[in-house]
Amino acid sequence: MSLTAVKPTLNSLPTITTLSNGLTIIAEQMPVDAVNFNVWFNVGSAVESNQINGMAHFLEHMIFKGSQKLVCGEFEQIVEARGAVTNAATSQEYTHFYVTSSPQDFAHLAPLQLDLVLNSSLPESEFIREKLVVLEEIRRAKDNPRRLAFEKAMKICFPSLPYSRPILGTEEIIEPLTRQQMYDFHRYWYQPPSMTVNAVGNLPVEDLTAIVADVMGDLRREGQQTFKPQIMAELPFNVIVREDYTDSALQQSRMIMMWRVPGLISFHDTLALDVLAMILGQGKLSRLFRSLREEQRLVKGIGASNMNHQVQGVFYIASQLDKGNLGKVEQEVINHIKDIQDNGVSEAELNRVCNLVANQFIFHSEKPSDRANLYGYYYSQLGSLDLAFSYTDNLRSLTVDDIQQAARKYLHVDAYGVVRAMND
């Protein structure tokens, strides 16, 4: 077993260690009486084929059903008995599992978590039982009008990309899935080169790293793969693409306007769009909230967001409003974007938002779980922590011209997607 340790620059604290089998360990000591152990895999719904859409999320459920060393439910019982907590999450481009425990319990729980994710037994009886749970989750999601509108918007925004598919999958796809298909998916993706293991808490970095390395150092899969499907970005909208539908479950109509924008691989543009989203529609001081809700009373709620994926993102503005105001609100949103394109934003406006975002970034990095999630996200998505460490500096280096140019370049006022879900 060989270790290559690198101390990142840019005022960083964690130590990054790469094992000879490709596993990355990120460890940091924090003076907090806890340790967060966070295991990230570079696998989510984006790497699935259409025939197994939803498999990554289904597998996340099944991971907790036991391993070679643990029977079904035993891990959660051990965690609970020690006063620790565990959970997991699946996205388009990653899946991660975590345990937060006391420092004295880390050496016992971390190897069990690694055994659970890497040596899952995927028992047939639990596979059948858990499939019913996932199918019920899908049915509940279909009954959520807000989620339905967002899924329709993603299908318009990404007609050729896997980002348009639901992370949960569909009943038609999940129902016929077999345990063998899940086993093959697990063996292909859950392997050291696809993993980032983060341990942050009140233990020496050397101990945090060694405990993981002792378990993982010699592990290799037969036919170990690191292949990921190549995803090509969609072209920008060149016309206005609309979809209107009626949903009787809605009490108020909903509208989502969207633009295709760069992904995380174009980080500088992404950062400018993040700030632009806040200026337009995040918080009570944002332009759209003040104008459309507080002054004109045209909407019940409105917000803007820049949703990031690796290859391509979506900048969207969502509102809840009376059906009779749909056309007027759409035009008012376009007017606000046009105003920024023509006149830019003020230095005071930019400074307020940049300070707010920078402070949120700092405040959300104070706990071991915050740090472990930050490291897992950046390293799994970008293969480096440099942009995490330089985030606030990059943010504060943005100029009013950067924001204006981002609006001009990406938020075309005559080419975008829009979904309008109307109540009866």
C-alpha positions, -999 to +999 in steps of 0.1 A: +000+000+000+014+034-010+002+068+002+007+101-015-002+130+009-006+165-004-012+196+017-034+219-003-025+255-005-048+285-004-051+287+034-065+252+035-066+229+066-075+194+054-049+169+042-056+150+010-043+115+007-044+093-024-041+055-020-025+034-047-060+019-055-073+054-064-092+062-033-091+098-020-091+105+017-097+141+029-091+146+067-092+176+090-090+180+127-116+204+142-119+213+179-155+201+181-165+170+201-177+151+171-164+134+139-183+134+106-174+105+083-187+112+048-183+087+019-190+102-016-193+082-048-191+098-083-224+081-093-259+094-096-288+093-120-268+110-147-247+079-153-277+055-156-290+043-188-327+050-196-334+014-189-323+016-153-332+052-144-336+054-106-311+026-099-286+049-080-313+061-056-328+025-052-293+013-044-288+040-018-318+024+000-304-011-003-270-002+010-285-002+045-298-037+042-267-054+053-232-066+042-209-095+046-204-085+083-237-069+092-272-082+090-301-060+078-307-032+103-276-040+124-256-009+114-284+015+123-288-002+157-251+001+164-251+037+154-282+045+175-268+027+205-237+049+204-257+081+201-246+087+165-266+095+134-264+082+098-281+090+065-275+092+028-285+112-003-285+107-041-283+134-067-277+135-105-240+132-101-232+118-067-243+096-039-230+100-004-234+083+030-225+098+063-222+091+100-217+117+127-204+102+160-183+111+190-145+109+184-141+078+205-166+059+183-151+068+150-126+039+149-154+015+154-181+030+131-160+041+101-149+006+091-185-006+095-198+022+072-171+013+046-180-024+048-217-015+043-212+006+012-186-016-005-197-052+005-234-048+004-252-081+003-283-068-014-305-097-001-333-107-025-360-105+001-350-070+011-347-060-026-383-070-032-395-053+000-375-021-006-387-018-042-422-013-028-409+015-006-393+032-036-424+028-058-445+045-030-419+073-029-423+078-067-461+078-064-460+105-036-437+125-058-462+124-087-488+138-063-466+169-056-477+197-080-446+217-074-423+188-082-443+179-113-439+214-127-402+213-120-398+180-138-417+193-168-393+223-169-363+201-167-376+180-197-378+212-217-344+225-206-325+192-211-343+172-238-311+152-246-293+152-212-299+128-183-304+159-160-340+158-172-347+124-158-362+120-122-336+109-097-362+085-083-369+069-117-404+059-128-428+031-118-425+016-153-387+013-150-383+005-113-410-023-113-391-048-135-356-041-121-338-072-108-314-078-080-288-089-105-290-055-123-284-038-090-255-060-081-238-053-114-244-015-110-230-016-075-199-036-085-192-013-114-196+021-096-189+015-059-151+012-061-121+031-048-113+053-078-149+066-077-148+074-040-139+104-019-139+097+018-140+127+042-133+126+079-136+158+098-136+162+136-117+161+168-091+135+161-056+139+147-054+139+109-030+110+110-055+089+130-085+098+107-065+090+076-049+058+090-083+043+101-097+046+066-064+036+049-062+004+070-096-007+058-093+005+022-056+004+013-055-030-004-091-031-018-094-035-055-123-046-076-119-071-104-121-052-137-120-019-118-136+008-140-135+046-139-155+052-171-182+078-170-205+085-200-196+116-219-223+143-216-224+171-242-241+203-233-273+214-250-272+245-272-288+276-258-325+282-265-330+300-299-367+305-295-392+307-266-403+271-258-436+269-239-456+242-222-490+250-206-511+225-186-538+224-160-534+208-126-565+206-104-544+200-073-529+235-075-544+263-054-525+289-074-508+288-107-471+283-111-446+295-137-410+285-143-389+304-167-355+289-175-322+294-194-295+269-202-262+281-186-227+267-180-220+240-155-194+238-127-166+233-152-171+270-161-168+281-126-163+318-131-194+321-151-213+300-126-202+322-098-215+353-116-248+336-123-251+326-087-248+363-077-272+374-105-298+349-091-296+365-057-299+400-071-329+391-091-348+367-068-334+356-035-345+374-003-368+403+005-343+428-009-341+411-043-354+430-074-382+406-083-395+402-048-397+439-042-412+448-075-436+419-083-447+409-048-443+439-025-450+468-049-472+454-077-488+425-058-486+403-089-473+372-073-476+353-040-440+342-042-411+344-066-375+333-065-345+328-088-318+301-087-288+290-106-288+252-104-254+237-110-245+204-127-210+195-139-215+200-176-245+223-178-267+242-154-301+259-155-309+294-144-346+295-135-372+319-120-402+303-104-433+321-092-467+314-076-494+336-089-530+340-100-537+326-135-547+360-148-513+375-140-492+349-159-486+370-190-479+402-172-454+385-147-435+369-175-431+402-192-421+419-160-394+393-154-381+399-189-381+437-182-360+432-151-335+411-170-334+436-198-327+464-173-297+446-159-284+439-195-288+475-204-279+493-172-261+467-150-263+466-113-249+490-087-217+486-067-238+487-035-261+460-048-232+437-058-214+443-025-245+435-004-250+402-022-214+392-023-210+398+014-241+379+021-230+349+000-195+349+014-209+350+050-232+322+043-204+302+028-183+308+060-212+302+084-221+269+066-185+257+071-184+257+109-195+221+117-176+189+109-206+179+087-205+212+068-168+208+061-170+171+051-199+179+027-180+208+012-149+187+006-169+158-007-189+179-031-160+199-046-136+170-049-162+145-063-174+171-088-142+189-097-114+167-086-099+195-065-106+216-035-089+247-049-121+264-059-136+257-025-107+273-007-107+304-030-145+307-032-149+339-011-119+355-028-133+347-063-167+359-052-154+393-040-134+397-072-165+399-093-173+432-108-206+449-119-194+443-155-191+405-148-228+404-137-240+425-166-220+404-191-234+372-176-270+385-180-263+395-216-245+363-225-269+337-210-303+352-201-317+360-236-349+379-234-363+363-266-351+327-262-359+307-231-381+279-218-413+284-198-437+260-181-470+274-168-491+251-145-526+265-142-551+258-115-587+253-125 
